Amino acid sequence: DEQAGPTLLPEQQDVVNHAVAGHNIFFTGPAGCGKSTVLREVRKRLEEERMTVCVMAPTGIVALAIRGTTTWSFAGWTPNSTRIPLEDLPPKDSKDSMTLKRLLKVNVIIIDEISMIENNFFERLDFLLRHIQSRDSGRRAKPFGGIQVIITGDFCQLPPIKPFQHCFNCGRELRKPKKGIDSTVDKPLSTRICVPCNLTFKDEDKFAFSSAAWSHCNFVNIHLKAIHRQKDPAFISLLQKCRLGIPFSNHDITALTRPKPTLSQDNAVKLFPVRADVWETNHKAFEELETPPIIFKCHDGFAGSWEHSLEYGKRLDDGTLQFLDQHRFDRKLRLKKGMRVLLLASLDSDLRNGSQGTLVGYEPFRSWTKLPTWNTGAIRGEHAEVREKLVREFASMHKSKLKQGGFGWPIVAFDNGVTKTIYPECDIHVVGYESPYSTVSRTQIPLTAGYALTIHKAQGMTLDKVIVDVSKVFVDKQIYVALSRARSLDGLQVIGLTRESVGFDDGEDSEKVRKFLRDSFGDEVVTY
């Protein structure tokens, strides 16, 4: 029972115990080791202790998946805030009252996907929270103003995008040294400088762990070792090589690229690094099906205070909420009988996020009694009654098309042998940091086209049949993120992979990360 809490391994429980004890923590591990499960349990336990917890991530997709906010939104910043001088960063009482309330109220911050957070951003967040807590001089002297800091993610995954574009102090655009002009000309080409501040920023220092703020936090470091997604030791070893930036051997490449008899374009989902290829693949497959389409438009809702509505209640031209723009549930879900689909919610032990199947028909909409309800246990967890109400509103919105001949709720034959009618799911996010809270919700059929996904959207999924196209990968670490979605080597084929195409041109990054892991956890974590 998910609501009773998962059964944690001792290493996972260790993280929870340190969190409840108030320690600053960095916990990490390879893909599939249960970092997200631990994050959810840590948050639950801290909130039970009446702590105000803010969970955040650098991208909208991940932030929504963990029921959090983006790191930018938490701080009240936008990407252009990197141009603002340090002394102008703290919010002003009148202009940014919501941000100020949030920063004053929070007791614990939990940051996911730490690998994508740049050194300067981490330092500036530390500065901001110290400044906000400056009314208590003792707290200002503490890292992040005395707020408990819990960090997770994997530095072996995606790095910061375009680091060190602006000066930490003044916000001016940084530039590369010029020969004969700058005394730092002997620095590598990746070095960037701010002449007015006389500061040098080296690309090798872009990770958050290179910042002074990181060392000041005095983290308890915990490495989760047990991998739950894959079972084959040979495949796990191969993934570990990829994770650590160790070049593949010819044997490795053959194992990954050879055609698999169980995989085909018809039954495997393709992972691409760019959205255009995903759209083209899904669109082509959808159009080739001659069965009639049915379209389900999501039902987005906001309920709460006027103050919260200014930040969370803004709507796009199609009526959906801007805050949910990167939600995993489709804004418009187009379905046809015979199409391949992916499940976007965990329904039970047999059907999890990423389960693959084929839409084989529709269950006619005859009565409301077939819809899931909270009192039967079909809708569980927080806000169950509200979620039931929103599911019924969704059904009412689509009632006419559901009653058309041949249509209804989609029935999916999943590849594991389970056939199930998929009803609407309501995903609710609580926003605000003190009562009265507000809620933001999206209700939709938790399915999406199962022919192709971006590597980024596949994060968090376990896929049984997957073909990964790495021919357009623009960051080597995307390869590890993609390969680690597969449950087994037999269910994985890689296209466009050669020793030259992989290249591991981030060799300096990989070595820097390996040294950090070795220093933090010992040699064991960098072996394969």
C-alpha positions as CSV (number, residue, x, y, z in Angstrom):
1,D,0.0,0.0,0.0
2,E,1.6,3.2,-1.2
3,Q,-0.1,5.3,1.4
4,A,1.4,3.2,4.2
5,G,4.8,4.1,2.9
6,P,7.2,1.9,1.0
7,T,9.4,-0.7,2.7
8,L,12.8,0.9,2.6
9,L,16.2,-0.9,2.5
10,P,18.6,0.0,5.4
11,E,20.6,2.3,3.2
12,Q,17.4,4.2,2.2
13,Q,16.1,4.3,5.8
14,D,19.5,5.8,6.8
15,V,18.7,8.8,4.6
16,V,15.3,9.2,6.3
17,N,16.8,9.0,9.8
18,H,19.4,11.6,9.1
19,A,16.7,13.9,7.6
20,V,14.5,13.6,10.6
21,A,17.5,14.3,12.8
22,G,18.0,17.7,11.0
23,H,21.2,16.9,9.2
24,N,22.2,18.4,5.8
25,I,22.3,15.4,3.4
26,F,23.6,14.6,0.0
27,F,22.3,11.2,-1.2
28,T,23.0,9.8,-4.6
29,G,23.4,6.6,-6.6
30,P,22.9,5.2,-10.1
31,A,19.6,5.3,-12.0
32,G,17.1,2.8,-10.6
33,C,18.5,2.8,-7.0
34,G,15.3,4.4,-5.5
35,K,16.3,8.1,-5.1
36,S,12.8,9.3,-5.9
37,T,11.2,6.8,-3.5
38,V,13.5,8.1,-0.7
39,L,12.8,11.7,-1.6
40,R,9.1,11.1,-1.2
41,E,9.5,9.4,2.1
42,V,11.9,12.1,3.5
43,R,9.4,14.7,2.5
44,K,6.5,12.8,4.1
45,R,8.3,12.3,7.4
46,L,9.5,15.9,7.7
47,E,6.0,17.2,7.0
48,E,4.7,14.9,9.7
49,E,7.2,16.7,12.0
50,R,5.4,19.9,11.1
51,M,8.3,21.2,9.0
52,T,7.7,23.5,6.0
53,V,9.4,21.6,3.2
54,C,10.1,23.0,-0.3
55,V,11.0,20.4,-3.0
56,M,12.5,21.7,-6.2
57,A,14.3,20.8,-9.4
58,P,16.0,22.7,-12.2
59,T,13.5,21.6,-14.9
60,G,9.7,21.8,-15.0
61,I,9.2,18.2,-16.0
62,V,11.1,16.9,-13.0
63,A,9.7,19.5,-10.7
64,L,6.1,18.5,-11.5
65,A,7.0,14.8,-11.3
66,I,8.2,15.3,-7.7
67,R,5.3,17.6,-6.8
68,G,7.6,20.5,-6.4
69,T,8.6,23.7,-8.0
70,T,11.5,24.8,-10.2
71,T,14.6,26.2,-8.4
72,W,14.0,29.4,-10.3
73,S,10.4,29.8,-9.0
74,F,11.4,29.0,-5.4
75,A,13.9,31.8,-5.4
76,G,11.6,34.2,-7.3
77,W,14.0,34.4,-10.2
78,T,13.9,33.9,-13.9
79,P,16.8,32.8,-16.1
80,N,17.5,36.5,-16.7
81,S,18.2,36.9,-13.0
82,T,21.7,35.7,-13.6
83,R,22.3,39.2,-15.0
84,I,21.2,40.9,-11.8
85,P,24.0,42.1,-9.4
86,L,24.3,40.0,-6.2
87,E,23.2,42.8,-3.9
88,D,19.9,43.3,-5.9
89,L,18.9,39.7,-5.8
90,P,16.9,39.6,-2.5
91,P,13.2,40.3,-3.0
92,K,11.8,43.6,-1.8
93,D,8.9,43.5,0.6
94,S,6.3,45.3,-1.6
95,K,7.3,43.9,-5.0
96,D,7.9,40.2,-4.2
97,S,5.7,39.6,-1.1
98,M,4.9,36.0,-2.0
99,T,8.6,35.1,-2.6
100,L,9.6,36.8,0.7
101,K,6.9,34.9,2.6
102,R,8.0,31.6,1.0
103,L,11.7,32.2,1.8
104,L,11.0,33.2,5.4
105,K,8.6,30.3,6.0
106,V,10.6,27.4,4.7
107,N,12.5,25.1,7.1
108,V,13.9,22.5,4.7
109,I,14.8,22.6,1.0
110,I,15.1,19.4,-1.0
111,I,16.8,19.8,-4.4
112,D,16.6,17.1,-7.0
113,E,18.6,16.7,-10.2
114,I,21.5,18.5,-8.6
115,S,23.8,17.7,-11.5
116,M,22.1,20.3,-13.6
117,I,22.5,23.1,-11.0
118,E,25.4,25.4,-11.8
119,N,28.0,26.4,-9.1
120,N,27.0,30.1,-9.3
121,F,23.3,29.3,-9.0
122,F,24.0,27.2,-5.8
123,E,26.1,30.0,-4.4
124,R,23.6,32.7,-5.1
125,L,20.8,30.6,-3.5
126,D,23.0,30.3,-0.4
127,F,23.5,34.1,-0.5
128,L,19.8,34.8,-0.9
129,L,18.7,32.6,2.0
130,R,21.4,33.9,4.3
131,H,20.3,37.5,3.4
132,I,16.6,36.7,4.1
133,Q,17.5,35.3,7.5
134,S,19.7,38.3,8.3
135,R,17.3,39.5,11.0
136,D,18.8,36.8,13.1
137,S,22.6,37.4,12.8
138,G,23.4,33.9,14.0
139,R,21.3,32.3,11.2
140,R,22.9,34.5,8.6
141,A,26.3,33.0,9.5
142,K,25.0,29.6,8.7
143,P,24.8,27.9,5.3
144,F,21.5,28.7,3.5
145,G,20.6,30.9,6.5
146,G,20.3,27.8,8.8
147,I,17.7,26.1,6.6
148,Q,18.1,22.3,6.4
149,V,19.5,21.4,3.0
150,I,18.8,17.9,1.4
151,I,20.3,17.3,-2.0
152,T,19.8,14.3,-4.4
153,G,20.5,13.4,-8.0
154,D,23.5,12.0,-9.8
155,F,26.4,14.1,-10.9
156,C,27.1,11.4,-13.5
157,Q,23.9,12.4,-15.3
158,L,23.1,15.7,-17.2
159,P,25.5,18.6,-16.4
160,P,24.6,22.3,-16.1
161,I,23.5,23.8,-19.4
162,K,25.8,26.6,-20.6
163,P,27.4,27.3,-17.2
164,F,29.2,30.6,-16.3
165,Q,27.4,32.9,-18.7
166,H,27.3,35.8,-16.2
167,C,29.4,37.0,-13.4
168,F,28.5,35.8,-9.9
169,N,29.0,39.2,-8.4
170,C,27.9,41.8,-10.9
171,G,25.8,39.8,-13.4
172,R,27.8,41.1,-16.4
173,E,28.2,38.7,-19.4
174,L,31.4,36.7,-19.1
175,R,33.8,36.4,-22.0
176,K,36.7,34.3,-23.0
177,P,40.2,35.7,-22.4
178,K,41.8,37.6,-25.3
179,K,45.3,37.1,-26.4
180,G,47.7,40.0,-25.6
181,I,45.0,41.7,-23.5
182,D,44.1,39.5,-20.5
183,S,46.6,38.2,-18.0
184,T,44.6,35.0,-17.9
185,V,45.3,34.2,-21.6
186,D,47.2,31.0,-20.6
187,K,44.0,29.6,-19.2
188,P,42.1,26.9,-21.1
189,L,39.6,28.0,-23.7
190,S,36.8,26.9,-21.4
191,T,37.8,29.7,-18.9
192,R,35.6,32.8,-18.8
193,I,36.4,36.1,-17.1
194,C,34.8,39.2,-15.6
195,V,37.3,42.0,-16.0
196,P,35.6,44.6,-13.8
197,C,35.4,42.1,-10.9
198,N,38.7,40.5,-11.7
199,L,37.1,37.1,-11.4
200,T,37.9,33.9,-13.4
201,F,35.4,31.1,-13.9
202,K,36.7,27.7,-15.0
203,D,34.4,25.3,-16.8
204,E,35.7,22.4,-14.7
205,D,34.2,24.1,-11.6
206,K,30.7,24.3,-13.0
207,F,29.2,21.6,-10.7
208,A,27.5,22.6,-7.4
209,F,30.0,20.4,-5.4
210,S,32.8,22.8,-6.5
211,S,31.1,25.7,-4.7
212,A,32.1,27.1,-1.3
213,A,28.5,26.8,-0.3
214,W,28.6,23.0,-0.8
215,S,31.6,22.6,1.5
216,H,30.0,24.8,4.1
217,C,26.9,22.6,4.3
218,N,28.9,19.8,5.8
219,F,26.7,17.2,4.2
220,V,26.2,13.7,5.4
221,N,27.0,11.7,2.2
222,I,25.0,8.6,1.5
223,H,25.5,6.4,-1.6
224,L,22.6,4.1,-2.5
225,K,24.0,1.0,-4.0
226,A,21.1,-1.5,-4.6
227,I,19.7,-1.2,-8.1
228,H,16.1,-2.2,-8.4
229,R,15.4,-1.6,-12.1
230,Q,18.0,-4.1,-13.6
231,K,18.9,-7.5,-12.4
232,D,21.6,-8.7,-14.9
233,P,25.1,-8.0,-13.4
234,A,26.6,-7.7,-16.9
235,F,24.1,-5.1,-17.9
236,I,24.5,-3.2,-14.6
237,S,28.3,-3.2,-15.2
238,L,27.9,-1.9,-18.7
239,L,25.6,0.9,-17.5
240,Q,28.1,1.8,-14.7
241,K,30.8,2.2,-17.3
242,C,28.6,4.5,-19.3
243,R,27.6,6.4,-16.1
244,L,31.2,7.0,-15.1
245,G,32.3,8.1,-18.6
246,I,34.5,5.0,-19.3
247,P,34.6,4.4,-23.1
248,F,32.8,1.4,-24.4
249,S,34.7,-1.6,-25.7
250,N,33.9,-3.0,-29.1
251,H,32.2,-5.9,-27.3
252,D,30.0,-3.4,-25.4
253,I,28.9,-1.6,-28.5
254,T,28.1,-4.9,-30.2
255,A,25.9,-6.0,-27.3
256,L,24.0,-2.7,-27.3
257,T,23.6,-2.3,-31.1
258,R,22.9,-5.8,-32.3
259,P,19.2,-6.4,-33.4
260,K,17.1,-8.1,-30.8
261,P,14.5,-10.7,-32.0
262,T,12.0,-9.5,-29.4
263,L,12.2,-5.8,-30.5
264,S,10.6,-4.1,-33.5
265,Q,9.4,-0.7,-34.5
266,D,5.9,-2.0,-33.8
267,N,6.4,-3.0,-30.1
268,A,9.3,-0.9,-28.8
269,V,9.3,2.8,-27.8
270,K,12.0,4.8,-29.4
271,L,13.9,7.4,-27.3
272,F,15.2,10.5,-29.0
273,P,17.1,13.4,-27.6
274,V,15.1,16.0,-29.6
275,R,11.3,16.6,-29.6
276,A,11.0,17.0,-33.4
277,D,11.9,13.4,-33.9
278,V,9.5,12.3,-31.3
279,W,6.6,14.2,-32.8
280,E,7.4,12.9,-36.3
281,T,7.6,9.3,-35.2
282,N,4.3,9.4,-33.2
283,H,2.5,11.5,-35.8
284,K,3.5,9.1,-38.7
285,A,2.4,6.0,-36.7
286,F,-0.9,7.6,-35.6
287,E,-1.8,8.7,-39.2
288,E,-1.1,5.2,-40.6
289,L,-3.8,3.7,-38.4
290,E,-7.1,3.7,-40.3
291,T,-9.3,3.5,-37.2
292,P,-11.2,6.7,-36.1
293,P,-9.6,8.9,-33.5
294,I,-10.9,10.1,-30.2
295,I,-9.5,13.2,-28.4
296,F,-9.4,13.8,-24.7
297,K,-8.6,17.3,-23.6
298,C,-7.2,17.6,-20.1
299,H,-9.1,19.3,-17.3
300,D,-6.9,21.7,-15.4
301,G,-8.1,23.3,-12.1
302,F,-6.9,25.9,-9.6
303,A,-8.6,26.3,-6.2
304,G,-7.4,28.7,-3.6
305,S,-6.4,32.2,-2.8
306,W,-6.3,35.2,-5.1
307,E,-2.6,35.7,-4.1
308,H,-1.7,32.2,-5.2
309,S,-3.7,32.5,-8.4
310,L,-1.3,35.2,-9.6
311,E,1.5,32.7,-9.7
312,Y,-0.2,29.4,-10.2
313,G,-3.6,30.2,-11.8
314,K,-2.4,31.8,-15.1
315,R,-3.9,30.1,-18.2
316,L,-2.6,29.6,-21.7
317,D,-4.6,30.3,-24.8
318,D,-6.0,26.8,-24.9
319,G,-7.3,27.1,-21.3
320,T,-4.7,24.9,-19.7
321,L,-2.7,26.2,-16.7
322,Q,0.8,27.6,-17.5
323,F,2.1,26.1,-14.3
324,L,1.3,22.6,-15.7
325,D,2.7,23.3,-19.1
326,Q,5.3,20.5,-18.7
327,H,3.1,18.1,-16.9
328,R,3.5,14.4,-18.0
329,F,-0.2,14.1,-18.8
330,D,-0.9,15.3,-22.3
331,R,-2.9,18.5,-22.8
332,K,-4.7,16.8,-25.8
333,L,-4.6,13.0,-25.9
334,R,-5.3,11.6,-29.3
335,L,-6.1,7.9,-29.3
336,K,-6.9,5.3,-32.0
337,K,-7.7,1.6,-31.7
338,G,-4.6,-0.4,-32.5
339,M,-2.1,2.3,-31.4
340,R,0.8,1.6,-29.1
341,V,0.6,3.5,-25.7
342,L,2.6,4.1,-22.6
343,L,1.0,4.3,-19.1
344,L,1.9,7.5,-17.3
345,A,0.8,6.5,-13.8
346,S,1.4,3.6,-11.4
347,L,-1.9,1.8,-11.0
348,D,-0.9,-1.3,-9.1
349,S,2.1,-3.7,-8.8
350,D,1.6,-5.0,-12.4
351,L,1.0,-1.7,-14.1
352,R,3.6,1.0,-13.4
353,N,4.7,4.3,-14.9
354,G,6.2,3.3,-18.3
355,S,4.2,0.1,-18.8
356,Q,3.7,-0.6,-22.6
357,G,0.7,-1.9,-24.4
358,T,-1.7,-1.7,-27.3
359,L,-5.1,0.1,-27.3
360,V,-7.5,-2.8,-28.2
361,G,-10.9,-1.2,-27.8
362,Y,-13.2,1.0,-25.7
363,E,-15.4,0.4,-22.7
364,P,-18.8,2.1,-23.4
365,F,-19.8,4.8,-21.0
366,R,-23.0,3.6,-19.6
367,S,-23.0,4.9,-16.0
368,W,-21.0,6.9,-13.5
369,T,-20.6,3.8,-11.3
370,K,-17.7,2.4,-13.3
371,L,-15.6,5.5,-12.5
372,P,-13.0,5.1,-9.7
373,T,-14.2,6.5,-6.3
374,W,-12.4,7.2,-3.0
375,N,-14.9,5.2,-0.9
376,T,-14.1,1.9,-2.8
377,G,-10.4,2.5,-2.5
378,A,-9.9,3.0,-6.2
379,I,-8.8,6.6,-5.5
380,R,-6.4,6.7,-2.5
381,G,-4.2,9.1,-0.8
382,E,-4.4,12.8,-0.2
383,H,-7.4,14.8,-1.6
384,A,-9.2,11.6,-2.6
385,E,-12.6,13.2,-2.5
386,V,-11.5,16.2,-4.5
387,R,-9.8,14.0,-7.0
388,E,-13.0,11.9,-7.4
389,K,-15.0,15.1,-8.1
390,L,-12.5,16.3,-10.7
391,V,-12.5,12.9,-12.4
392,R,-16.3,13.2,-12.7
393,E,-16.0,16.7,-14.1
394,F,-13.6,15.3,-16.7
395,A,-16.1,12.6,-17.6
396,S,-18.9,15.1,-17.9
397,M,-16.7,17.2,-20.2
398,H,-16.3,14.2,-22.5
399,K,-19.7,12.6,-22.0
400,S,-21.0,13.2,-25.5
401,K,-18.0,11.7,-27.3
402,L,-17.8,8.8,-24.8
403,K,-21.4,7.8,-25.7
404,Q,-20.7,7.8,-29.4
405,G,-20.9,4.4,-31.0
406,G,-17.7,2.5,-30.8
407,F,-16.0,4.9,-28.3
408,G,-15.6,5.0,-24.5
409,W,-12.8,4.6,-22.0
410,P,-9.7,3.1,-23.6
411,I,-9.0,-0.6,-23.0
412,V,-5.3,-1.5,-23.2
413,A,-3.7,-4.9,-23.6
414,F,-0.4,-4.5,-21.8
415,D,2.7,-6.4,-22.9
416,N,2.8,-8.2,-19.5
417,G,-0.5,-10.0,-20.2
418,V,-2.8,-7.6,-18.2
419,T,-5.7,-6.1,-20.0
420,K,-7.3,-3.1,-18.3
421,T,-9.7,-0.2,-18.9
422,I,-7.9,3.0,-18.2
423,Y,-10.0,5.6,-16.4
424,P,-9.1,9.3,-15.8
425,E,-6.5,10.1,-13.2
426,C,-6.4,13.4,-11.3
427,D,-2.9,14.7,-10.2
428,I,-3.1,17.4,-7.5
429,H,-0.3,19.7,-6.4
430,V,-0.6,21.6,-3.1
431,V,1.0,25.1,-3.5
432,G,1.8,27.6,-0.8
433,Y,3.8,27.4,2.4
434,E,1.2,28.2,5.0
435,S,-2.5,27.8,5.5
436,P,-4.7,28.4,3.6
437,Y,-3.0,26.3,0.9
438,S,-4.1,26.2,-2.7
439,T,-4.3,23.3,-5.2
440,V,-3.4,22.9,-8.8
441,S,-4.7,19.9,-10.7
442,R,-4.6,18.1,-14.0
443,T,-7.1,15.4,-14.9
444,Q,-6.5,13.2,-17.9
445,I,-6.4,9.7,-19.2
446,P,-2.9,8.6,-18.0
447,L,-1.7,7.4,-21.5
448,T,0.5,8.8,-24.2
449,A,1.5,7.7,-27.6
450,G,3.9,4.7,-27.2
451,Y,6.0,5.0,-30.4
452,A,8.5,7.6,-29.2
453,L,9.5,9.8,-26.2
454,T,12.2,12.3,-25.5
455,I,15.0,11.0,-23.3
456,H,14.1,13.7,-20.8
457,K,10.4,12.7,-20.6
458,A,11.4,9.1,-20.1
459,Q,13.2,9.9,-16.8
460,G,11.6,7.9,-14.0
461,M,10.3,5.2,-16.3
462,T,11.2,1.6,-16.5
463,L,10.8,0.3,-20.1
464,D,10.7,-3.3,-21.1
465,K,11.1,-2.8,-24.9
466,V,13.1,0.3,-26.0
467,I,15.1,1.4,-29.0
468,V,17.4,4.3,-28.2
469,D,18.6,6.6,-31.1
470,V,21.7,8.5,-30.0
471,S,22.6,9.9,-33.4
472,K,21.6,13.4,-32.4
473,V,22.7,13.3,-28.7
474,F,24.2,16.7,-27.8
475,V,25.4,15.8,-24.3
476,D,27.1,12.4,-23.8
477,K,25.4,12.0,-20.4
478,Q,22.1,11.7,-22.2
479,I,23.2,8.3,-23.4
480,Y,23.4,7.0,-19.8
481,V,20.0,8.5,-18.9
482,A,18.5,6.8,-22.0
483,L,20.1,3.3,-21.6
484,S,19.3,3.1,-17.9
485,R,15.5,3.3,-18.7
486,A,15.8,-0.3,-20.0
487,R,15.0,-3.2,-17.7
488,S,17.2,-5.6,-19.5
489,L,19.8,-5.8,-22.3
490,D,17.5,-8.1,-24.2
491,G,14.9,-5.4,-24.3
492,L,17.3,-2.7,-25.5
493,Q,18.7,-1.8,-28.8
494,V,20.8,1.3,-29.5
495,I,21.0,3.0,-32.9
496,G,23.8,5.3,-34.0
497,L,26.3,4.2,-31.4
498,T,30.0,3.9,-32.3
499,R,33.2,4.5,-30.4
500,E,33.5,7.7,-32.4
501,S,29.9,8.9,-31.9
502,V,30.0,8.4,-28.2
503,G,33.4,9.9,-27.9
504,F,33.0,10.8,-24.2
505,D,34.2,14.3,-25.1
506,D,33.3,15.3,-21.5
507,G,36.3,13.3,-20.3
508,E,37.4,16.1,-18.0
509,D,33.9,16.3,-16.5
510,S,33.8,12.6,-15.9
511,E,37.2,12.6,-14.2
512,K,36.1,15.5,-12.0
513,V,32.9,13.7,-11.0
514,R,34.8,10.4,-10.4
515,K,37.2,12.2,-8.1
516,F,34.4,13.8,-6.2
517,L,32.6,10.5,-5.8
518,R,35.8,8.8,-4.8
519,D,36.6,11.5,-2.2
520,S,33.0,11.4,-0.8
521,F,32.3,7.6,-0.8
522,G,35.5,5.7,-1.5
523,D,36.9,3.8,-4.5
524,E,34.1,1.2,-4.5
525,V,31.6,3.6,-6.1
526,V,33.7,4.3,-9.2
527,T,34.3,0.6,-10.1
528,Y,32.4,-1.3,-12.7
